[in-house]
Amino acid sequence: MSKELSRDEVATLIRGRKILKAGGFAKDVDVKTICEAAGISRKTGYQWSDKLGQRHDDALKELQVKYDSFKVEHEELEKRYDDVRFENEGRKIAWEIHHIDELIAAKKNAAQSRKKGKW
């Protein structure tokens, strides 16, 4: 065989072999025999196969659309996260420059000492 098989094709072939084995069919069973065992015509068998393939393709397209949507949303969220992180780092630097932590601690100590004095 010269064509490389996709992941899905390999999985389908293996699953098909398992189904054939469970149904008691030979390895090289043809479509006509499978359809006769199911009580349908070959034409109906191929129609079912095409419909299943179409459903699989439709589901795959739907998943691809969702994946692309999530990818775009993820990029937007990453950008927003980077913006917020940048702002927070700027605030931390501003607090350090203006000694805000020391001011808050001083006010807290002053408030506690006033409360202690009243009681």
Rosetta silent file (secondary structure, phi, psi, omega in degrees, C-alpha in Angstrom):
SEQUENCE: MSKELSRDEVATLIRGRKILKAGGFAKDVDVKTICEAAGISRKTGYQWSDKLGQRHDDALKELQVKYDSFKVEHEELEKRYDDVRFENEGRKIAWEIHHIDELIAAKKNAAQSRKKGKW
SCORE:     score description
SCORE:     0.000 S_00000001
   1 L     0.000  127.631 -176.444    0.000    0.000    0.000 S_00000001
   2 L   -92.533  -25.922 -177.505    1.494    3.320   -1.040 S_00000001
   3 L   -80.961  134.472  174.209   -0.951    5.693    0.693 S_00000001
   4 L   -77.564  139.264 -179.446   -0.317    6.614    4.306 S_00000001
   5 L   -93.159  144.171  176.696   -3.364    6.093    6.476 S_00000001
   6 L   -77.527  169.058  177.672   -4.634    8.746    8.848 S_00000001
   7 H   -57.358  -46.179 -179.908   -5.177    8.117   12.506 S_00000001
   8 H   -64.078  -39.766 -179.953   -8.949    7.897   11.983 S_00000001
   9 H   -64.897  -42.473  178.266   -8.573    5.490    9.081 S_00000001
  10 H   -62.087  -46.093  179.981   -6.347    3.155   11.098 S_00000001
  11 H   -61.490  -40.919  179.647   -8.785    3.246   14.031 S_00000001
  12 H   -64.903  -43.134  179.523  -11.717    2.558   11.698 S_00000001
  13 H   -63.838  -42.876  178.926   -9.950   -0.383   10.064 S_00000001
  14 H   -64.354  -43.909  178.457   -9.037   -1.920   13.405 S_00000001
  15 H   -62.322  -40.888  177.750  -12.569   -1.435   14.692 S_00000001
  16 H   -61.131  -41.315  177.886  -13.920   -2.978   11.492 S_00000001
  17 H   -62.205  -41.077  179.160  -11.680   -6.014   11.944 S_00000001
  18 H   -64.132  -40.845  179.344  -12.951   -6.457   15.493 S_00000001
  19 H   -65.600  -42.875  177.472  -16.558   -6.230   14.280 S_00000001
  20 H   -59.221  -45.667 -178.926  -15.859   -8.769   11.511 S_00000001
  21 H   -62.780  -44.667 -179.759  -14.263  -11.148   13.997 S_00000001
  22 H   -65.421  -30.906 -179.859  -17.160  -10.770   16.465 S_00000001
  23 H   -84.720   -3.561  178.693  -19.659  -11.368   13.630 S_00000001
  24 L    78.485   22.185  179.277  -17.853  -14.516   12.546 S_00000001
  25 L   -88.621  157.301  175.331  -16.836  -13.148    9.138 S_00000001
  26 L   -73.858  161.850 -179.917  -13.639  -14.009    7.273 S_00000001
  27 L   -60.105  -37.625 -173.868  -10.809  -11.464    7.092 S_00000001
  28 L  -103.518   32.626 -178.265  -11.383  -10.839    3.402 S_00000001
  29 L   -62.743  143.255 -179.879  -15.186  -10.683    3.439 S_00000001
  30 L   -96.349  169.299 -176.283  -16.699   -8.584    0.654 S_00000001
  31 H   -61.691  -39.980 -178.422  -19.384   -5.892    0.861 S_00000001
  32 H   -58.092  -44.489 -179.158  -22.029   -8.148   -0.704 S_00000001
  33 H   -65.554  -42.085  179.155  -21.631  -10.759    2.062 S_00000001
  34 H   -62.605  -44.841 -178.491  -21.786   -8.144    4.815 S_00000001
  35 H   -66.995  -38.575  177.402  -24.939   -6.596    3.334 S_00000001
  36 H   -63.259  -40.735  179.005  -26.595   -9.994    2.906 S_00000001
  37 H   -64.092  -30.771  179.376  -25.875  -10.805    6.556 S_00000001
  38 H   -85.885  -10.306  179.653  -27.540   -7.498    7.527 S_00000001
  39 L    78.366   29.548  179.756  -30.501   -8.195    5.257 S_00000001
  40 L  -129.260  167.280  177.105  -29.951   -5.152    3.035 S_00000001
  41 L   -82.804  164.328  177.210  -28.859   -4.547   -0.543 S_00000001
  42 H   -61.902  -40.044 -179.911  -25.348   -3.451   -1.474 S_00000001
  43 H   -59.271  -45.161  177.898  -26.750   -0.124   -2.607 S_00000001
  44 H   -63.405  -40.849  178.370  -28.341    0.431    0.822 S_00000001
  45 H   -59.081  -45.272  178.352  -25.085   -0.603    2.511 S_00000001
  46 H   -67.464  -35.813  176.859  -23.134    1.986    0.549 S_00000001
  47 H   -63.168  -43.683  177.603  -25.804    4.616    1.270 S_00000001
  48 H   -61.205  -43.719 -179.701  -25.497    3.895    4.990 S_00000001
  49 H   -61.639  -44.147  179.337  -21.734    4.090    4.738 S_00000001
  50 H   -64.359  -41.492  179.155  -21.913    7.432    2.906 S_00000001
  51 H   -63.419  -42.269  178.807  -24.387    8.855    5.450 S_00000001
  52 H   -63.525  -42.105  177.573  -22.183    7.767    8.342 S_00000001
  53 H   -62.684  -40.178  179.167  -19.173    9.328    6.655 S_00000001
  54 H   -65.593  -42.309  177.357  -21.109   12.546    6.074 S_00000001
  55 H   -61.779  -40.826  179.418  -22.196   12.672    9.746 S_00000001
  56 H   -63.561  -43.752  179.127  -18.594   12.110   10.773 S_00000001
  57 H   -64.231  -41.633  178.658  -17.423   14.910    8.457 S_00000001
  58 H   -63.252  -43.378  178.689  -20.138   17.257    9.741 S_00000001
  59 H   -63.899  -39.426  178.960  -19.224   16.519   13.350 S_00000001
  60 H   -64.508  -42.066  177.879  -15.562   17.069   12.546 S_00000001
  61 H   -63.324  -41.892  179.410  -16.334   20.431   10.901 S_00000001
  62 H   -62.765  -42.926  177.723  -18.428   21.466   13.913 S_00000001
  63 H   -64.541  -37.530  178.992  -15.613   20.547   16.279 S_00000001
  64 H   -64.512  -40.527  177.976  -13.127   22.472   14.129 S_00000001
  65 H   -63.164  -45.409  178.537  -15.333   25.580   14.291 S_00000001
  66 H   -62.252  -42.524  179.360  -15.595   25.256   18.082 S_00000001
  67 H   -60.769  -45.566  179.447  -11.834   24.706   18.354 S_00000001
  68 H   -62.137  -39.849  178.507  -11.127   27.813   16.272 S_00000001
  69 H   -63.539  -44.653  178.492  -13.554   29.799   18.417 S_00000001
  70 H   -64.726  -35.496  179.782  -11.889   28.604   21.621 S_00000001
  71 H   -63.996  -44.742  178.136   -8.484   29.398   20.171 S_00000001
  72 H   -63.363  -45.431  179.834   -9.530   33.001   19.442 S_00000001
  73 H   -62.301  -39.822  179.222  -11.115   33.343   22.891 S_00000001
  74 H   -62.619  -42.950  178.538   -7.980   31.929   24.516 S_00000001
  75 H   -62.565  -40.592  178.508   -5.797   34.475   22.726 S_00000001
  76 H   -64.579  -43.010  179.600   -8.103   37.298   23.862 S_00000001
  77 H   -65.429  -38.362  177.039   -8.039   36.049   27.457 S_00000001
  78 H   -61.955  -41.809  179.354   -4.252   35.783   27.383 S_00000001
  79 H   -63.862  -44.793  178.724   -4.026   39.382   26.187 S_00000001
  80 H   -62.574  -40.600  178.405   -6.405   40.551   28.915 S_00000001
  81 H   -61.945  -44.542  179.206   -4.418   38.573   31.501 S_00000001
  82 H   -62.249  -39.297  178.267   -1.171   40.162   30.324 S_00000001
  83 H   -63.411  -45.665 -179.511   -2.767   43.624   30.538 S_00000001
  84 H   -65.363  -41.753  178.944   -4.036   43.018   34.080 S_00000001
  85 H   -62.005  -41.349  178.797   -0.696   41.557   35.163 S_00000001
  86 H   -61.787  -44.391  178.234    1.092   44.605   33.743 S_00000001
  87 H   -62.319  -43.292 -179.455   -1.277   46.942   35.641 S_00000001
  88 H   -64.620  -39.682  177.418   -0.796   45.012   38.880 S_00000001
  89 H   -63.741  -38.571  177.087    2.974   45.123   38.555 S_00000001
  90 H   -63.690  -40.669  178.186    2.724   48.880   38.003 S_00000001
  91 H   -64.444  -41.612  178.922    0.591   49.235   41.122 S_00000001
  92 H   -61.355  -42.622  178.667    3.071   47.236   43.176 S_00000001
  93 H   -64.092  -42.464  178.988    5.916   49.440   42.006 S_00000001
  94 H   -62.368  -40.365  178.599    3.888   52.569   42.790 S_00000001
  95 H   -62.640  -40.857  179.312    3.149   51.254   46.287 S_00000001
  96 H   -66.021  -43.737 -178.286    6.851   50.626   46.856 S_00000001
  97 H   -62.768  -42.250 -175.211    7.824   54.067   45.544 S_00000001
  98 L   -95.109    6.550  176.261    5.273   55.886   47.692 S_00000001
  99 L    54.108   44.133 -177.974    5.731   53.623   50.743 S_00000001
 100 H   -64.182  -39.399  179.500    2.007   52.819   50.873 S_00000001
 101 H   -58.744  -41.426  179.218    2.545   49.697   52.981 S_00000001
 102 H   -66.655  -38.947  178.713    4.256   51.780   55.671 S_00000001
 103 H   -64.850  -43.082  179.507    1.444   54.354   55.610 S_00000001
 104 H   -64.477  -43.264  178.936   -1.223   51.675   55.954 S_00000001
 105 H   -62.598  -40.785  179.366    0.668   50.015   58.792 S_00000001
 106 H   -64.592  -43.872  178.729    1.070   53.368   60.572 S_00000001
 107 H   -64.920  -39.045  179.433   -2.643   54.154   60.229 S_00000001
 108 H   -63.865  -44.298  178.662   -3.552   50.684   61.437 S_00000001
 109 H   -64.448  -38.779  179.297   -1.320   51.055   64.498 S_00000001
 110 H   -66.317  -40.599  179.822   -2.752   54.519   65.209 S_00000001
 111 H   -66.187  -39.988  179.892   -6.308   53.225   64.943 S_00000001
 112 H   -68.472  -37.722 -179.974   -5.562   50.319   67.267 S_00000001
 113 H   -69.403  -32.947  176.253   -3.899   52.556   69.844 S_00000001
 114 H   -66.896  -38.856  179.368   -6.915   54.906   69.809 S_00000001
 115 H   -66.259  -40.783 -179.759   -9.239   51.951   70.385 S_00000001
 116 H   -64.392  -35.823 -178.390   -7.110   50.716   73.277 S_00000001
 117 H   -70.679  -31.493 -178.526   -7.149   54.137   74.878 S_00000001
 118 H   -73.976  -33.278 -175.727  -10.962   54.438   74.789 S_00000001
 119 L   -81.494    0.000    0.000  -11.638   51.161   76.557 S_00000001
